[in-house]
Amino acid sequence: MILGRTLENWYSSYPLIRDLVALQETTWFNPAVAPVAESIGDVGLTAADVADASARLTRFASYLRLAFPETDCSGGIIESDIQPLPQLQNLLSERYGQTLPGALWLKRDSHLPISGSIKARGGIYEVLKHAEDLALAGKLLTLDDDYAVLHSDKARAFFGQYKIAVGSTGNLGLSIGIMGAALGFQVTVHMSADARQWKKDKLRSHGVTVVEYSSDYSVAVAQGRKQAESDPACHFVDDENSVNLFLGYSVAAERLKKQLAAANIAVDAQHPLFVYLPCGVGGAPGGVAFGLKLAFGDAVHCIFAEPTHSPCMLLGVYTGLHDEVSVQDFGIDNVTAADGLAVGRASGFVGKAMQRLLDGFYTVSDEEMYSLLALMESSEGTRLEPSALAGVPGIARVLGEQQGYLARAGLSSQAMAQATHLVWATGGNMVPSDEMDAYLAKGRQLLAKG
Ligand SMILES: *Cc1c(COP(=O)(O)O)cnc(C)c1O
């Protein structure tokens, strides 16, 4: 029995669960998706909140360029480029046996400064927000000061009185840990069993306390929450529920809008934009998608990608049960090579906020992510970690769909010929070269087997 019902009973009400349990690659287009004007209110946050987050990041820019000289070239703004993927698009067309009209692009959050993953948006933003709150209350700073003053022993001694805790599969811990330690906070990262050794080593080299668990992400988060509850000086970064993380991610959209305009890429009803976002607990893709809906309205279509072994958001939104259900409830093991995506229970906050704003969800096997990792490298010269490839099959899933989705969304073949498909690459450039070589070898081997 699962939540009071037999498996057969679940299958008859929700037939796709059968495919999820069989670990088959699955695509589901959301019949409840609604126009932005109707559904954006579900989120409980507004464009003003995103603008506030953006302004905060700008206030911190003068500090960031001192503390992290690699951000100097962008004026202390943590942002990534976009890259066209014409060769990969051709190879995908062959691989999936489909014509793939439109243009395929990559958003290179894999190469974000400071922590080399999408977590350099939300994770760093939440640490900065917390630091600003403390510094303003402690009279270390006023809103009009040059925040470069935070790059000082005095500021580090001030923040040293405070602690930050977080539970993570790796990349969130890396972002919170590197940023928190630079400001002077005492940071503890509670790491799940699947976290890579190099991420733990890197954090320890920054003076971060790493606590390791033999269980998965949910347990690491619960332990972080527990540590913070018993200590008033400790701020817990709640990956499952944090509005600040979500807002930190959402700022990406207005910046993307400028990048697309600079590349002469139109986004409107006749030039739709499809964005494919790898999803773990949901905060990063949810926050980015919220920002995208505010920036582009109904012209943007957001689709989440998950590993076949961890389809928590698909399961939660499809059943409407959100965080009341986990993939483990159905015997799905939540074991995947895709760092950051090994999450068995989705964020209830994100699932409920975004359930009418997201167009679709699909799953990808680990083998496919590895194969695409090798294809991406050979065709475009870009090296990514496995999870960052989850968005690549999205273009073929949308163009090959047989659920009536494109017709429902009013997307003609003419509009689809003018569409832009953006793969959100979420991590990769901090992966040590020997690990990257092993990923590539595995991917090439899978490609050779066909
Ligand atoms: C965290 C992460 C994601 C997904 O973010 P969630 O907020 O957990 O959904 C995707 N890719 C990578 C590489 C990540 O580290």
Ligand as a Chemical Component Dictionary entry (heavy atoms), coordinates in Angstrom:
data_LIG
# 
_chem_comp.id                   LIG 
_chem_comp.type                 NON-POLYMER 
_chem_comp.pdbx_formal_charge   0 
_chem_comp.three_letter_code    LIG 
# 
loop_
_chem_comp_atom.comp_id 
_chem_comp_atom.atom_id 
_chem_comp_atom.alt_atom_id 
_chem_comp_atom.type_symbol 
_chem_comp_atom.charge 
_chem_comp_atom.model_Cartn_x 
_chem_comp_atom.model_Cartn_y 
_chem_comp_atom.model_Cartn_z 
_chem_comp_atom.pdbx_ordinal 
LIG C1 C1 C 0 20.977 21.950 -7.630  1  
LIG C2 C2 C 0 21.197 21.619 -9.023  2  
LIG C3 C3 C 0 20.127 21.528 -9.919  3  
LIG C4 C4 C 0 18.680 21.686 -9.552  4  
LIG O1 O1 O 0 18.356 22.636 -8.571  5  
LIG P1 P1 P 0 17.196 22.364 -7.513  6  
LIG O2 O2 O 0 17.007 23.651 -6.823  7  
LIG O3 O3 O 0 17.702 21.297 -6.578  8  
LIG O4 O4 O 0 16.024 21.881 -8.259  9  
LIG C5 C5 C 0 20.431 21.217 -11.218 10 
LIG N1 N1 N 0 21.686 20.983 -11.634 11 
LIG C6 C6 C 0 22.731 21.082 -10.797 12 
LIG C7 C7 C 0 24.109 20.829 -11.318 13 
LIG C8 C8 C 0 22.525 21.405 -9.462  14 
LIG O5 O5 O 0 23.558 21.480 -8.641  15 
# 
loop_
_chem_comp_bond.comp_id 
_chem_comp_bond.atom_id_1 
_chem_comp_bond.atom_id_2 
_chem_comp_bond.value_order 
_chem_comp_bond.pdbx_ordinal 
LIG C1 C2 SING 1  
LIG C2 C3 SING 2  
LIG C2 C8 DOUB 3  
LIG C3 C4 SING 4  
LIG C3 C5 DOUB 5  
LIG C4 O1 SING 6  
LIG O1 P1 SING 7  
LIG P1 O2 DOUB 8  
LIG P1 O3 SING 9  
LIG P1 O4 SING 10 
LIG C5 N1 SING 11 
LIG N1 C6 DOUB 12 
LIG C6 C7 SING 13 
LIG C6 C8 SING 14 
LIG C8 O5 SING 15 
# 
